[in-house]
Amino acid sequence: MTSSLAILIVEDVTITAFDIQETLEKAGHTVTAISRNFQEAVAAVKRQPPDLAIIDVRLEGSSADGITTA
């Protein structure tokens, strides 16, 4: 039995983020938010803390890379 996770996606490429979201939701998980940069990710975590975050290491146009964001 697989338990459902609340997952935050941090990805600057929208089509990639939606593809990840679709895959996760088909697997029974909930996507709490899709964030494109560090600031959006921090705000999303404050609104609804996830069980897990999937974070792109290279976030174009963000004040921090994915490693710092994590």
N, C-alpha and C positions, 0 to 999 in steps of 0.2 A: 504494500500500500504506500503510495506516494503522498506526502503532505504538501499542501499548497503553501507557497511562499509569497510574501509581498516583496516585489522587486523594483528597485529604482534603476532606470537606464540613463546613463550619462553618455551621450553620443552626439557629436556635432553634425553628422550627416543624417538628415531627416529620413531618407529612404531606408538607410541601414537600421535606424532606431525603430521604425515601424515594422521592419522585417523581424527584428529581434522580439519586439512586442508580440507580434502574431505567433511566433514560434512558442514563446513562453505561455501565452494564453491558451494555445491549443494543448499544451502540456498540463493545463490546469492551474497555472499560477496567476497572480494578480500583479499588474504593473501599476505601481503607485504614481509614477510620473515619468515623463521623458524630459530630461534636462539637456541643454546644449552647451552649457558652460559651468564654471565653478559657482558663480553666484546663484544660478537657477538650481543647481544641485543642493546647495546649502539650504535654500528656501524650501525645497521639496522635502528634505529630511526633517526640517522643523515642522512642516505641516503634517507629515505622516511618515514617521520613522519606518524604513523598510527592514525586512529580515536580511536582505542581500542587495548589493549594488553591483551592476555590471557597468564598468567604466572604461571608456576609450582612453588609452594612454596619451594620444595626441589630440588635444582639443583645440582646433583652430579658432582664433578670435577670443580665446578665454584668457583671463588673468592668471590662470594656473593650469598646469598640465594634469592629466588624469591621476598620476601618482600623488601629487600634492592634494588633489581633490579627495582622493580616498583617505 
